[in-house]
Amino acid sequence: MTVLGIGFVAMLALMFLSLPVAFAILLVGTLGGYLAFGMPLVEMMGGVVWGTLNNPVMTAIPLFMLLGELLLRGGIADRMFDVLAAWLGRLPGGLLHSNIGTCALFSATSGSSVATAATVGTIALPTLGARGYPASAALGSLAAGGTLGILIPPSVNLLVYGSLANVSVGQLFIAGVLPGLLLTGLFSLYILLAHRDAGARDPATRLPLREKVALLRFLVPPGVIFLVVMGSIYGGLATPSESAALGVIAALYFVWRQRRLTLSLLEHCFRQAARTTGMVVLVIVCALLLNVTLSMLGTTQAVTQWVGSLGLDAYLLLALLVAFYVVLGMFMDAMSMLVLTVPVAVPMVVAVGVDPVWFGIFIVVMCEIALITPPVGMNLFVVQGLRRDGGSFADVVRGSLPYVFIMLAFVAMLIVWPQIALWLPETMSG
């Protein structure tokens, strides 16, 4: 426990000194391994890196990143927003509901929260600003809606969790469907109650029913892609990596149908997907190298035994983990939190009877909270970076904080009623 505490404090100190998260983790892991076991442990870490990157699950990460880029650059995401703006714009709260709905729909075809927030924000912010929506409400809905990208399948974070915890990615994906839909509904309910006057005088959302029905054809591409990805997994036709490749092929077809498939578009999509994948994989590899040192020191077993000696039941342990992840999320990004804590946390919670599939949904929701928790919430910076009015960062924080409390309430619901996450995978497997 002492070693774990020293390493954690050292990482936070390095991050406060503005060292990138991945390198802070790498430095603590390799230096700790060298001090404890000498060069033999450091030399064996190359095999860990190769074993990690050679995992077929990892192949799905760049493919899902590429899928999201194709949807954005191919104009498919723009049409999603137009359709939902026409259908949801007349609700109390106006286009704020369209933000949440488009984020949920985009999440069902992409696996990244940052990509979701950036994509929908790029499309929606100019429209919201031109129609006079409050800045904090618009920015908060985009930042919070973007978090759905790592919960609604396919999700890169659930892929990584399944790989680290040795849990079926297919079961994790289906377990994320109902919680993702419920959380989307809670976000819209909040907008309905707190921002009911937003967009009340927006005439641009008033379209005849015939035109609104005609717009529904633009939801066919994302619907088909979702069915291809999820259907191929649950039909037993493809692994997660193969289903991601099928999704990319389907996206390429729809981009080609819209006559936007050009070499320059493909170059841009591949470059951006490579950049994002490199960032994610670097964090994963560095965290796994740290976990090698912790495993060799027996830290995981020591923590599990220590928790067992305290006699905590599952509810109390999960309440402590909620507090821990909220604090950790203030200083660390979601992927780093995930890969650093899963190898230690999963044996701990399984020992008190928590289902590892359910815990995957729990930890991803806690990572969602980290994405909009100041001072380092990634989605807050992404949405702020899309602004063109030079407004204060406080607008984004103020608009996002209510969604933090909504997600904490949702976590409490998950703990009290675990079947929210487990009912669908149990029904399908049964």
N, C-alpha and C positions, 0 to 999 in steps of 0.2 A: 504493500500500500504506500509506503514511503517513497519508493522508486517511482510509482505512478504519479504521485503528487508532485514530486520534483520535476519530472518530465513535463507534466501539464503546465506547471508554472513557467518553466523555461520556454515552452512553445508560445505561451501568451506574451511573455516578455519580448521574444523575438518579433512577434507580430506587431506589438506596439512600437517597435523600432522600425516599422515599415518594411520588414523582410517579407517577401511573398509567402503565402501560407504553405505552399508545397515545399519550399526550401527550408522553412522553419521546421516542418515535420521531418524532412529528410535529415537535417542537421542533428536534431535531437535523437532520431533513430540510429543513425550511423555512429555518432559519437558515443551514445549510450552503449551500443553493441560493442564498439571498440574497447571502451573502458571496462566492460564486464567480461568479454571473452577474447579480446584481441583481434588480430587480422583475420583469423579463420572465419569468424562470423561475418565480417564485412565482405570477404571474398565470396561467400556463399549467397550473398544477396543478389548477385547477377542472375542466378538460377531462379530466384523468386520473381524477379522482374520478367524473365522469359516465360515462366509458368503462368504468370498473371496475364500477360499480353497474348499468350497462345491459347487462352480460354475462348471457345467459340462464342460464349455469351458476349465477350467484349467486341466482337465483330458487329453486333447489333447497334452499338453506340454511334459510330460514325454514320451508319445507314439511317438511323432515326433522325440524326442531325441534318443529314442531306435531305431527308423527306420534308422536314420543316422548312428548309431553305427553298425547296422547289415549290411548296405551297405558297410561300411568301412572294418569291420573284415571279412565279407563274401567274399571279393575279387571282389565284383561287381564294386566298384569305380575304382579299378585298371584297369579293362577292359574298363571302360569308357574312361580313359586317353589314353590307347593304341589305341582305335578306332579313337579318335579325333586326336591323334598324326599322325596316318597314313593318315588321310584325310586332315588335316589342316597344317601339317608340311611343305609342299612345298610352302605355301604362304609366301610372304615377312614378316618376323617376326617369321617364323618357329613355334616352340613349344610354344611360348608365346601366340599364338592364342589358342593352345590346353589348356593352363591354364585357359583362360577365358571361353572357351567352356565347359570344364569339370566342372568348378565352376557353370556355368549356369545350366548344366544338373543335377549336384548333388543337386543344390538348388531346383530343381523341384521335388525332392523326400525327402528332408530334410528341416527343418525349421529354422536352426541355421546358422548364419554367421560365428561364431567361428568354429563350426564343419566343415563347408565348407572349410574355409581357412586351417584348420589343416589337414583335410583329403587329399585335393588335393595337399597341400604343401608336405605332407609326401611322396606322390607318385611321384610328379614331380621334386622336388628339386635335388635329386640324379642324375636324368637323365639330367637335365639342366646343372648342374655343370660339369658332365662328358663330355658333348658335347660343353663346352666352351661358354655358353651364358653369357652375362654381368650380374653380380650379382644384381645390382640395378634394371635392367629391369625385371629380373626373379622374384625377391622378390616383386617388386611393382605390377606386374601383378597378383601375387597370393594374396596379401593383398587386392587389389581392387576387384579382381574377387570374393573373399570370401564375400564381402559385398552384393553380389547378393542374398545370402542366406536368408536375411530378407525382400527381395522385391518379388522375384519370388515365387509364392505360391507352396506348403503350407508354411506359414511363422509364426513363433512363435510370432514375434512382431506384425504382423497384427491381430493375435488371441487376444493378450493382448489389443491392441488398440480397437478392436471391443467390447471387454468386458467392457473396461473403458468408451467408448464413446457411448455405447448402439447402435452400428451399426452392420448390418448384416455381419457376418464373410464371408459368401458365396460371397456377393457382393464385399467385400474387396479383397478376393482371386482373383476373376476374374478381378478386376480393376488393380491388380498388374501384370497381364500377359504381356500386351502390353508395359507398361513402363519398365518392366524387360528385355524384348527382345530388345527394343530400346537402353537401357543403355548398354546391352551386345554388340550390334552393334557399339556403339560409342567407347567402350573400344577397340574393335578389329580394328576400323578405326584408332584410335590413334597409335596402335602398327604398323599398316600397314605404317603409315606415319613417325613415329619417330624411329622405330626399324626395318626398312625394311632389313637391312643387317644381322640381327641376324639369325643364323641358315642357312645362304645361302650355306655353304659348309658342311652341315650335311647329309651324305649319308644314315644314318640309317632311314630317313623318306621316302626314295624312294622305294616304294613297287609296284609290278605289280598290275594292276587294279583288277585282279581276287582275289588276297589276300586281297585287301582293301574291296572288296564287301563281302568276307567271314567274315571279322571282324565285319560287321554290326550286326551280330546275337547277339553280346554282348550288344547291345543297347536295346534289347528286354526287359530285366528285369526292367531297370529304366523307360522305356516307359510304360510298363504294370502297374507298381506301380503308376506312375503319373496318368494314366487313371483311376485306381481303386480309388485313393484318390479324384481326382477332379470330376470324373464322378459320383461317389456315392453321392457327395454333390449336384451337379447340376441336377442329375437325381431324386432328392428328396428321395433317398434311405437311406441316412444316415446323421446324424449331423456331424460337424467337428470332434468331439471326436470319433464317430463311424467310420468315414472314416479313421482316423489315425490308429485305431485298424485294419481295413481291410488292410491298407498299411503294417502294421507290419506282418500280416499273409502272405501277398503276398511275402514280403521280406524273411520270414522264409522258404517259399516254395522254392524260388530261391537259398537260401543258402543251403538248403537240397539237391537240384538238383546238386549242385557243390560238394557235399559230404564234406562240411565244418561245418555242424551243429553238434557241440559237446557241452558237458556240460561246458567245460572250456570257449568256445567262448560265450555261453549264459551268464555265470557268469560275464565275463569281460564286455560284452555289457550292462547288467543290472546295474552293479556297476557304469560304466562311465555315463550312462544315468541318474542314480539317483543323482550322484554328480552334474552334470550340471543342472538338474532340481531343486535340492536344492538351488543352487546359484541363479537361476532365480526367483524362488518362494519367496525366502527370500527378495530379492530386491523389488518384487511386494508388498509383505505384509507390509514391512516397509514403503514404499512410500504411501500405502493406509492409514496407520495409521497417517502419516503426513497430508494427505488430509482430514482426519476426523477433525483434529484440525483446518485446514484452512477453512473447510466448516462451522464449528461451529462459527468461528470468522467472517464469512461473507466475506471472502477474495475473493472468486470467483465472487460473485455478485458485490463487490466493483471494482474489476479489469474490469469486463464487462462494468459497468457504466462509469468508468473512460475513457476507450477506446472510448465508445460511445460519451462522451462529447468532445473528441478531434476532432470529425468529420472526422476521417480517412476513406478513401475508402479501398476497399479490397486489391488493388494492393500495396498501401503504407503500410498497416498493414502487408501483407505477406513479403514485403521487410524488414521490421523491424524484423519480426520473423526469416527470413533467417539469418540476422546478429546475432540475439540473440542465435540461435541454433548453429551457427558456433563457437561462443565464448564459449558457454556452453559445446560443444563437445570436447573442448580442455582439460577439467577438469573432465568430467563425462562420464561413459560408456553409451552405446545406450539404454539399458533397463531402467536404472535409469532416463535418460532424458525423456523417453517415459512416464513412470508411474507418474513421478513428474509433468510434464507439461500438459498432456492431460486434466485432470479435469479442469484446469484453461483456457487452450488455446481453447478448442472446443467451449464452450459457447461464447467466445470472437469472434471467426471467423464466427460462425453461425449467430451471430448478424449483421454481415456486408454482409451476403448473400453467404458465402462460403459453398459448399457442404461438409458434414462431411465424405462421402466416399472419395472424392478427397483429403480432408485434411489428411486422413489416409495415402494415398500414399505419399503426400508431407512430412509429418513428418517422415515417415520411410526412405525416401531418405535422409533427414537431419540427421537421425540416422546413415545411411550408411556413410555419410561424417565424422561423429564423430568417426567411427571405424578406420579410417586411418588418423586422424588428430593428430599430435603430440601435447603435450607430452604424452598423455595417450590413444592413439588409440589402442584398444584391438587387432585388427588384426595385427598391426605392431609388437606387442610383440609376438603374436602367431607364425608369420612367422619367426621372428628373432630367436625364441626358437627352430625352426626346423633345423637351420643351423648347419653344422658340420665343417665349415672352420674357425670359430672364427672371422668372419668379423665384421665390425663396424655396430652399429645400424643406423648410418647415411646413409648406403646403402639402408636400407628399407625406410627411410623417403624420401630420394631423389627419389627413384623409385616410391613412392606412390603419391607424391604431384601433378604431372600432372593429376592424376585421380580425385583429389579433385576439381580441376578447371573444369574438364569435368562434374562432378556431379553438380557443381554450375550452369554451363551452361544448364544442363538438367533441373534443378529446374526452371530456367528462362523460358525454353520451356514449362514446365508444367503450369506455371502461365499464360503465354500468350495463350497457347492452352490447356485448361483443359480437352478437349475431349480425349487427349492422355490417360487419366486415366478413363474417364467416358463413352467413346463410347462403349466399350465392355459390361460393366454391363447394360447400358441402352438398348443396342441392345438385349441382352439375356432376360432381364426382359420384354422388349416390345414384 
